[in-house]
Amino acid sequence: MGRREKRLARFRRKIGKRWGHAVQLEVRDDVLFLTGLVPEWLAKVALGHGAGKLGFRGVVNDIQVSGVSEPSMSLPLENDNSLEGKRYDVVIIGGGIIGCAVARELSRKNLKIGVLEKESDLAMQASGRNDGMIHPGFAPHPGTRKAHYNVRGNQMYDQWSQELGFSLKRPGSIVLFRSWFSIFLVPLIRLRCSLNGVAGKYKYLSPRAVRAMEPHVSAQQRGGFFLPSAGIVSPFDVTLALAENAVENGVDFHLETAVMAMEMSHQQIQGLQTNRGCIEAKVVVNAAGVWADVVAQMADDRFFSLHGRKGTDAILDKETGARQTRIMAMPPLVRRKSIQTKGGGIVPCVEGNLLLGPTAQEVPDREDYSTDAGEFSHLVRQLDLNSRLSASQIINYYSGVRAASWDEDFIIEPSQKVKNLVHAAAIQSPGLASAPAIGADVAAMAVQALERCGYGVEERENFQPYHHAQVPVKDLPEEERSALIAKDSTYGEILCRCEEVSRGEVRDALRSLVPALTVDGVKRRTRSGAGRCHGGFCLSRVMKVMAEEMGVPLTQIRKKDGQSQILVGETKGGVSPSGRAS
Ligand SMILES: Cc1cc2nc3c(=O)[nH]c(=O)nc-3n(C[C@H](O)[C@H](O)[C@H](O)COP(=O)(O)OP(=O)(O)OC[C@H]3O[C@@H](n4cnc5c(N)ncnc54)[C@H](O)[C@@H]3O)c2cc1C
């Protein structure tokens, strides 16, 4: 009996003892399937994680939990035939950072590429709901795909930032120690950094050295470990820049377009059934985030299953930005006893705010973006890391859901069963940091899949790697700003006072290469409504510009996707009888 078989036999015995016949195991094609019924969600999670450690190619955890439903994916309300019969060489399912990275990378080739995203904007799921940290690559276990892609991706960010024009800062991160004994961990931390290939001159810092770097650090710190390659970006800006550059190189983006089924023939995908008709694709890339296992199932290739791990973050007022320069990672003693989190901390954002978080919570609903008091109080405790911060400085909080597989590693591979399918699945943290490397490898796999299917692939002669990202008008040098306003006065008409966003910028967001369709879409592109008053001043003004630009009544302007209209009808004027902005 081999080692894995022995481990499996032990696992079987353990489950039999605890659950009797309530839980069953079966191994097929090197994949472990779990079925049965347990009384609690966390029991299902523990069983999945136990199975994930056995070393199978995949774990499919289909155990039911009494009284708990696992909601299916939300779908767009639109149904039309606008994409019926459309043909692409490559279709990418998912407009998160991974789908957009793959699209941009593939646009170097002379291919017809389409990206299908079910939400009303890009980066609406994990890619727009994270910490924006470009992890240095010290946390993942050596030898995992996470470790490999994290370290490679981290180093590729400089080139991405230069070409795509988004802001990247490398303040470095300090893993703070809370106990004198932690100094004995330093050789192990160094060893892991060296095994993973972490870049930069990482080093131990004495308590005095930590204080010299961060004067407001907690008095309880006992030194730390500094990782200079840690960076920060705005995750939405990166995703948008990738997508816009992809559009500049010929890629089509279809928002509010969900893949709901696949037409298969001879173990190849022939067509993708969407809410906008059936689309043909020679090769399909599965970059569907928390739904990647459901998409794999559509092609009858579900060799893994995913579950949601929710993380909550809190944003602090911009005035706190001056009180901390580096990322401060959570000291192990303050972490929760979960092995599945790096513990969170305090992260400076490129926009100037500080961010607290994230937490980690296993959840049955993969689109559960609620926030609750328990997670919030956990976040507030993280404020102890910096003596100049307090809960009253929190201006907002949000949550995102990570796509976790049971063995906790990324799944990046061509399908073993379906000739024209490539998976980029289970991309949980550090997926943002890893995105450039994942994008490059998955694009190469898609090209190989095309070639395997008998299609030739050529370079695009006029590939344009540079993207001119819109610089906020308020950040332009005085002279440039005045010249711009002299040319077009709408850039001098401020709609959002907190973030100083002009009417011209709102209009540009509505006319851009991947245009905003909702108020939140405008906010993500311009920051209008992201300041202290949360849109109290600018919302009505932004909506008016949207109604004019989109040629629709004000009552049709949506806050986000679905039926999220803000106005329901007229009270006493302001909206003309036709419903158009007056
Ligand atoms: C709270 C939190 C903090 C994090 N912090 C960091 C961090 O600091 N650094 C870091 O490196 N990583 C971080 N991560 C992880 C990172 O956000 C993810 O790894 C990354 O965003 C995954 O990108 P993705 O494109 O795979 O997934 P997503 O962004 O989820 O994109 C997948 C897209 O596919 C779409 N989709 C799904 N099914 C379909 C379908 N059938 N048809 C059409 N579209 C479909 C979805 O709508 C979604 O937009 C964090 C994650 C969370 C939740």
The ligand as an SDF file (V2000), in Angstrom:
LIG
                    3D

 53 58  0  0  0  0  0  0  0  0999 V2000
  -11.4740   40.0560    0.9560 C   0  0  0  0  0  0  0  0  0  0  0  0
  -10.4240   39.6330   -0.0430 C   0  0  0  0  0  0  0  0  0  0  0  0
   -9.1400   40.1830    0.0220 C   0  0  0  0  0  0  0  0  0  0  0  0
   -8.1630   39.7790   -0.8890 C   0  0  0  0  0  0  0  0  0  0  0  0
   -6.9550   40.4090   -0.8750 N   0  0  0  0  0  0  0  0  0  0  0  0
   -6.0270   40.0820   -1.8010 C   0  0  0  0  0  0  0  0  0  0  0  0
   -4.7960   40.7710   -1.8360 C   0  0  0  0  0  0  0  0  0  0  0  0
   -4.5670   41.7310   -1.1010 O   0  0  0  0  0  0  0  0  0  0  0  0
   -3.8630   40.3530   -2.7350 N   0  0  0  0  0  0  0  0  0  0  0  0
   -4.0810   39.3010   -3.5770 C   0  0  0  0  0  0  0  0  0  0  0  0
   -3.1860   38.9400   -4.3260 O   0  0  0  0  0  0  0  0  0  0  0  0
   -5.2710   38.6770   -3.6110 N   0  0  0  0  0  0  0  0  0  0  0  0
   -6.2450   39.0480   -2.7540 C   0  0  0  0  0  0  0  0  0  0  0  0
   -7.4720   38.4280   -2.7870 N   0  0  0  0  0  0  0  0  0  0  0  0
   -7.7260   37.4050   -3.8090 C   0  0  0  0  0  0  0  0  0  0  0  0
   -8.0590   38.0380   -5.1750 C   0  0  0  0  0  0  0  0  0  0  0  0
   -9.0490   39.0200   -5.0240 O   0  0  0  0  0  0  0  0  0  0  0  0
   -8.5430   36.9360   -6.1240 C   0  0  0  0  0  0  0  0  0  0  0  0
   -7.5830   35.9100   -6.1330 O   0  0  0  0  0  0  0  0  0  0  0  0
   -8.7390   37.4170   -7.5530 C   0  0  0  0  0  0  0  0  0  0  0  0
   -9.4890   38.5900   -7.5980 O   0  0  0  0  0  0  0  0  0  0  0  0
   -9.4320   36.3240   -8.3700 C   0  0  0  0  0  0  0  0  0  0  0  0
   -9.7070   36.8270   -9.6410 O   0  0  0  0  0  0  0  0  0  0  0  0
  -10.6340   36.0150  -10.6580 P   0  0  0  0  0  0  0  0  0  0  0  0
  -10.6400   36.7630  -11.9140 O   0  0  0  0  0  0  0  0  0  0  0  0
  -10.1980   34.5860  -10.6660 O   0  0  0  0  0  0  0  0  0  0  0  0
  -12.0620   35.9760   -9.9520 O   0  0  0  0  0  0  0  0  0  0  0  0
  -13.2540   37.0500   -9.9610 P   0  0  0  0  0  0  0  0  0  0  0  0
  -12.7590   38.4090   -9.7400 O   0  0  0  0  0  0  0  0  0  0  0  0
  -14.2600   36.5380   -8.9970 O   0  0  0  0  0  0  0  0  0  0  0  0
  -13.7920   36.9950  -11.4300 O   0  0  0  0  0  0  0  0  0  0  0  0
  -14.5600   35.9270  -11.9180 C   0  0  0  0  0  0  0  0  0  0  0  0
  -15.6760   36.5160  -12.7430 C   0  0  0  0  0  0  0  0  0  0  0  0
  -16.3690   35.4920  -13.4390 O   0  0  0  0  0  0  0  0  0  0  0  0
  -17.7170   35.8890  -13.5580 C   0  0  0  0  0  0  0  0  0  0  0  0
  -18.5100   34.6820  -13.8410 N   0  0  0  0  0  0  0  0  0  0  0  0
  -18.6630   33.6000  -13.0460 C   0  0  0  0  0  0  0  0  0  0  0  0
  -19.4330   32.6910  -13.6570 N   0  0  0  0  0  0  0  0  0  0  0  0
  -19.7750   33.2000  -14.8510 C   0  0  0  0  0  0  0  0  0  0  0  0
  -20.5740   32.7280  -15.9320 C   0  0  0  0  0  0  0  0  0  0  0  0
  -21.1610   31.5250  -15.8840 N   0  0  0  0  0  0  0  0  0  0  0  0
  -20.7250   33.5190  -17.0230 N   0  0  0  0  0  0  0  0  0  0  0  0
  -20.1280   34.7480  -17.0810 C   0  0  0  0  0  0  0  0  0  0  0  0
  -19.3670   35.2480  -16.0720 N   0  0  0  0  0  0  0  0  0  0  0  0
  -19.1910   34.4730  -14.9880 C   0  0  0  0  0  0  0  0  0  0  0  0
  -18.0170   36.4990  -12.2080 C   0  0  0  0  0  0  0  0  0  0  0  0
  -19.1250   37.3680  -12.2560 O   0  0  0  0  0  0  0  0  0  0  0  0
  -16.7190   37.2110  -11.8840 C   0  0  0  0  0  0  0  0  0  0  0  0
  -16.7540   38.5760  -12.2280 O   0  0  0  0  0  0  0  0  0  0  0  0
   -8.4710   38.7930   -1.8790 C   0  0  0  0  0  0  0  0  0  0  0  0
   -9.7680   38.2670   -1.9630 C   0  0  0  0  0  0  0  0  0  0  0  0
  -10.7460   38.6790   -1.0540 C   0  0  0  0  0  0  0  0  0  0  0  0
  -12.1420   38.1270   -1.1900 C   0  0  0  0  0  0  0  0  0  0  0  0
  1  2  1  0
  2  3  1  0
  2 52  2  0
  3  4  2  0
  4  5  1  0
  4 50  1  0
  5  6  2  0
  6  7  1  0
  6 13  1  0
  7  8  2  0
  7  9  1  0
  9 10  1  0
 10 11  2  0
 10 12  1  0
 12 13  2  0
 13 14  1  0
 14 15  1  0
 14 50  1  0
 15 16  1  0
 16 17  1  0
 16 18  1  0
 18 19  1  0
 18 20  1  0
 20 21  1  0
 20 22  1  0
 22 23  1  0
 23 24  1  0
 24 25  2  0
 24 26  1  0
 24 27  1  0
 27 28  1  0
 28 29  2  0
 28 30  1  0
 28 31  1  0
 31 32  1  0
 32 33  1  0
 33 34  1  0
 33 48  1  0
 34 35  1  0
 35 36  1  0
 35 46  1  0
 36 37  1  0
 36 45  1  0
 37 38  2  0
 38 39  1  0
 39 40  1  0
 39 45  2  0
 40 41  1  0
 40 42  2  0
 42 43  1  0
 43 44  2  0
 44 45  1  0
 46 47  1  0
 46 48  1  0
 48 49  1  0
 50 51  2  0
 51 52  1  0
 52 53  1  0
M  END
$$$$
